[in-house]
Amino acid sequence: MPKIRSGGRTDSGSPRSRTKGFRPLGPLADEALKRGKRAYNLWYLYGPKAGSDLVVSSDAQAMDVWWRELDPSVRQYSLACPVPKSKVDSLPDISFTATVKLSDETTQLRDVRSDDLDLSGTGGEKARKEADVHEKVASSLGCSYCRVGPAQLRANDLLVANAKVATATLAAARDHSTESQHASLLALMRRSPVWTVEDLLAHVGSEEHALFLAAVFRAVGRGELSSDLHQHRWGKRTRLWVDNGDATPAAGSLATVAEGNDRDRGVATPRTEGSSAKRRIERTADARAAMASTLERAQRGQVPDWYTRKNIPPEYGDPASWPSADLDAHENAEARERALRLRAALCGYLAGAPVRLLEQAHRISRSEVLRLLNRALEPHPAGGIVGWRALLYGYHHHGYQRSAPVLRGPRGGGFAGALQQLFARHADIHDSLVAVILQQSGPDDTKESHVSVRRAHSAFLKLCAARGLARDQYPFNSSTQALRSIYRFFKAVRESHFTRSAALLGGRGAAKRSKLHSGYEPLLRHTEPYDAVQQDAHSLDVIGSIRIPHPKGSRRIPICRLALQVVIEVETKAILGYSVCLLGRISAQDALVAVQHALSKWKPLELDAPLISYPDGAGFPSGVIPELAGAAWATHYLDNDTAYTSALIAERIRNRIGCAVNWGPVGDWTRRFVVEGVFSVLEKAGFQRLPSTTGCGPKDPRRRQPEQRAIKDEIDYSELIYLIDVALATYNATALESLGYRSPLQLLRERTQSPNCGYLPRYLPPLACSKADMHVDTESRPVRGDLAQGRRPYVRVDDVMYTNQMLANCPSLIGRPVTVHIDSDDMRHVKAFLPDGQPLGILMAQSGWSRIRHSRQMRKLINRLRKTRQLIRSPGEDWVEAYLHTRTREAAKAAVARPGKVSKEATQVADIAHRCWRRPKFDPPVRVVPVQI
C-alpha cells in the first residue's frame, strides 16, 4: 500500500505504522504487513459461514468464498490454515487455502489457485508432484483434498454471481436477528411446495424485505431450501422449494469442484446442461484435460508412435471437438478444394468408412490420411492440439530447425536457421540477448535507456566472442555478421513481450493500457446492474474563483482545482453519486459523502440565473428510476490511496452496505478502467472546453492564463459545482457506443422496469436499535456537572458542551458514561444513549456552536486557533462565522500581495462556505474618531 508518514492517526481514524506501508484495522493488518509496501488486490469481505471478516488476496479466492456460502454441503470453513509438520518425514511443511467442514462431518482441505493445473511443458512434472504432495498431506491428516482453479470457477460463475449478492445481503443484516423472518419463511413454504421470490415478498411488508431475503439466503446456504440459483441469475423469478429427498440434486453444486479437480488430472466427467458460455468453458477445460491426459500417457510410455482410428484417445474421437480453422479462407481455389476434400476424408475415416472407398471418393491414399490424422493430434505451442489447422495450406506450427553445420558458401549463402541453431546450442546467449532487447540488463549487468537494433547486434557479437566462438564460425563468418537475423529476432522479441515493449516505447501509461483488451476473459465478471461499483477521484482541469468582500470593494480571487470523486456502476456505466472537494486533496470523509450521495435520492441543484440547465431525461439513477432509490451494490472497487485505506471505508461502509471491498494494484488504473474512462469523457466534453481550463498539461494550447480567465469571466466555484452536477446527469442520459448506443439510464430502465425483467434491487435493512449509521462516530462520554454548584448535567465533545432539557434535569446521571453518536459533517447536535440503550434525545451544542453547520475537522481547527488566542468572536457571533471572517481577511490580504495568483487562503474560504452553506462576509474596520475634551 502507499507509503505515508509514520506516527499518529489520520483524521479518518486509520492508524499509521512506523514501518513501511499502511496497516489498516482488523484482519487487514496481517495481510498488509505480509505483502509489504506494494500490497495490492486485497479483498475484504464478510463470510457468514465463517462467522468473521475475511481477507483474501486474489479474485479466485474471493470467488471461492462466495461459492462456499451458497453450497449446502458446506457447514462452516476457515481461512489461513497452516498444516503442522507431517508425520511422514518425506513430506514438507505446506499450507492450504481453507479448511472446510462438510455436512457429512468430513473435513476438506482446499487449495485455491489463480491458474489451472497444467501438466504440459517443462512445469508439468513439477505441478503434478506439488498436487501429489498436497493430496498426501491431506490424507495423512485424515482429510480430503480439493484443488480449485479458474476452470471450475468459470464453469460455475453463475452460482458465484448469485452467491456474491447473497453474501452482501447477509453481511448487511449481520447486526439483526432474522429468526422471525425465518419462521415466516417456513410457514409460507408449508402453504405451497414451490414459490418464487416475487410471490414471497408479496406476503411481507416492504420494510422487512431486506431481512426476509437474508433469511432466504441463509436457508438456502444451510440446505433447508432448494433453489435454481445454479441455472438462473438471482431475481424476482428465482424458484424456491423444500427438498424432501425425492428431487435430484441440482447440477452445478459445489460437488462439481471435485469433478473439476478430476478433470484437471485428466479424468473425463459427464457434461451438464447449461448456457452456451458454460458449454464453451467446459469444452476448453475438456481439451486442456485431454491434452494433459495425453502427456501423462506419453510420460508413462502409453502413447503409441502412430495413431489410427483404433487407438486414438477417446477425447479426440469426435473431430467436432478439435480446434477449428477456416478452411474456406484460401484465395486459391485449388488449395480451398484440397482442404475441404481432406476434411471430408478425415471425418469419414474417423466415422468408420472403409479406406478403399475414401481413396476412390477423395483421391487420397491411406498413408496420407494417417499422416494428416497424426499431424492434427500433435501438441500445439499455444495449448491443446493442432486440430483442423493441420489442413491449412502452408501451415507450420514448428519453426525451421537446421541440422547441417553452418559453412560459408562460395557466394555467401547457406545460413538459413543458423541463428536458431546457435541459440539451441548456447541458451545463455539467447537469454542474455533477450534481456538486452527488453532492457532488463546489459552485457555488463547494466540497464540502458534505449536499445536499438544496432546496439542489440553489438551486444550479440560480444556475447558470442565471450562464449569462445571462433572467427570462422557463425555469426562471424557471414558478411553482415547476422545483422538481418538479429533484426528479425529483435522484432519478434518485442512483439512477443507486448507489455514490456509498450513500456519501453510509450512509457508507463502505455504499459498499463496494454493490459486492456488483451483477449483474456477476466475471471471475475459483473453482468448485472449493481453487481459492482468503482470509486475514484480526479482533479478537474479547470480553475474557479470566489468573490471576497473588501472594504474598498469586492475582489475575485482564483482558487485551486476542484477534486471530483464519483461512484460508478460497472455494468451500465451509470454514475450513481459524487462529491466535490475544494481543497484539492480528497479525504476519507469525501469518499463517504460520495457513497451517501449514491445511496440517497438525487434532486437537481438550484442556482440563481444558471447559464445551463438539465437536459430532458438527465439525472442520476436514484432520482429518475424509483426502483433504484436506495439500492445497494455487492462489490466495491477502490485504489490504494490513503483516503480509501482508512477505517471509515474498510469498516463502516463495508459493514453498512454489506459489500466486499477490493483494493487494486498501486498506480494501476486498468483495474478501474470504467471510472477512468468516464473522467476522460467528462474532461474532453465539458471542463476542458471552459475558458479557464488548465488543459492536459503545461504545454496544452488550450491553457491560456486560466487564473486570469477565471477572474475576468467570473467563473465562481458555486457555478462549477452546479456544472458538475449537470455534466454528470447529462452523461447518464447520453447514448454510448459501448452500450449499444443506449444511455446508462436507458439500459438501467430496460434491466429494471421492463415487463420481462427479473432484476431485484437489493435494499439495506433499517439500522438496528442504537446502532450508528456509517457517517456517524460512536464514542463514550461521561456526564459532567455539579449539583452543589448549580452546574446542570452536560456532555463535552471536542471542548464544547452539549445538553438538552432531559439531560439537564437528570442530575443522577452525573459521572455515568453515555454513548454519543456524532455526525462528523454536522457538529451542531449529537445523539445520546444510556448504557442500556435508552435514548436521551438530541443534545445541542452550547456557547456559539449551534447556529451554523460545521464539520468536526473545522471544529478542531477553530479550537486550535481559540487556544492560541488567534480567533476571537464578537458578542452574539457564532464561532464558525468568526472563523469565516478571519479567513476572509487573510484571503483579502493574500490577494493584495499576490494579485492574479491561485490563493490557498481563498480556497479555504470557498471550502468553508461550501461546507457551511454560507457566503463570506467582511465587516469594515470601525473608524476611531478622536474626541476633543
Sequence and secondary structure as in RCSB ss.txt:
>XXXX:A:sequence
MPKIRSGGRTDSGSPRSRTKGFRPLGPLADEALKRGKRAYNLWYLYGPKAGSDLVVSSDAQAMDVWWRELDPSVR
QYSLACPVPKSKVDSLPDISFTATVKLSDETTQLRDVRSDDLDLSGTGGEKARKEADVHEKVASSLGCSYCRVGP
AQLRANDLLVANAKVATATLAAARDHSTESQHASLLALMRRSPVWTVEDLLAHVGSEEHALFLAAVFRAVGRGEL
SSDLHQHRWGKRTRLWVDNGDATPAAGSLATVAEGNDRDRGVATPRTEGSSAKRRIERTADARAAMASTLERAQR
GQVPDWYTRKNIPPEYGDPASWPSADLDAHENAEARERALRLRAALCGYLAGAPVRLLEQAHRISRSEVLRLLNR
ALEPHPAGGIVGWRALLYGYHHHGYQRSAPVLRGPRGGGFAGALQQLFARHADIHDSLVAVILQQSGPDDTKESH
VSVRRAHSAFLKLCAARGLARDQYPFNSSTQALRSIYRFFKAVRESHFTRSAALLGGRGAAKRSKLHSGYEPLLR
HTEPYDAVQQDAHSLDVIGSIRIPHPKGSRRIPICRLALQVVIEVETKAILGYSVCLLGRISAQDALVAVQHALS
KWKPLELDAPLISYPDGAGFPSGVIPELAGAAWATHYLDNDTAYTSALIAERIRNRIGCAVNWGPVGDWTRRFVV
EGVFSVLEKAGFQRLPSTTGCGPKDPRRRQPEQRAIKDEIDYSELIYLIDVALATYNATALESLGYRSPLQLLRE
RTQSPNCGYLPRYLPPLACSKADMHVDTESRPVRGDLAQGRRPYVRVDDVMYTNQMLANCPSLIGRPVTVHIDSD
DMRHVKAFLPDGQPLGILMAQSGWSRIRHSRQMRKLINRLRKTRQLIRSPGEDWVEAYLHTRTREAAKAAVARPG
KVSKEATQVADIAHRCWRRPKFDPPVRVVPVQI
>XXXX:A:secstr
      SSB TTS B  SSSS   STTHHHHHHHH TT   EEEEEETTTTEEEEESSHHHHHHHHHHHT TTEE
EEEEEEE    SSTTS   EEEEEEEETTS EEEEEE SS    SSTTHHHHHHHHHHHHHHHHHTT EEEEE H
HHHHHTHHHHHHHHHHHHHHHHTTTS  HHHHHHHHHHHHH SEEEHHHHHTTS GGGHHHHHHHHHHHHHHTSS
EE TTTS SSTT EEE   S S   TTSTTHHHHHHHHHTT         HHHHHHHHHHHHHHHHHHHHHHHHT
T S SS  TTTS GGGS GGGS    TT  SSHHHHHHHHHHHHHHHHHHTT  HHHHHHHH   HHHHHHHHHH
HTSB TTSSB GGGGGSTT  SS     S     TTS   TTHHHHHHHH HHHHHHHHHHHTTS  TTS   S 
  HHHHHHHHHHHHHHTT  TTSTTTTSSSTTHHHHHHHHHHHHHHSHHHHHHHHH HHHHHHTTTT S   SS 
  STTSEEEEEEEE SB  EEEE  TTS EEEE    EEEEEEETTT  EEEEEEETTSS  HHHHHHHHHHHHS
       SS SS   TT S HHHH GGGTTB  SEEEE S TTTTSHIIIIIIHHHH  EEEE  TT GGGGHHH
HHHHHHHHHHTGGGSTTB  SSTT TT S HHHHHHHTT BHHHHHHHHHHHHHHHHTS BGGGTSB HHHHHHH
HHHSTT      B     TT   TTEEEEEEEEEEETTTTEEEEEEETTEEEE HHHHT GGGTT EEEEEEETT
 TTEEEEE TTS EEEEEEE SS SSS   HHHHHHHHHHHHTT     TT  HHHHHHHHHHHHHHHHHHHSTT
S  HHHHHHHHHHHHHT                
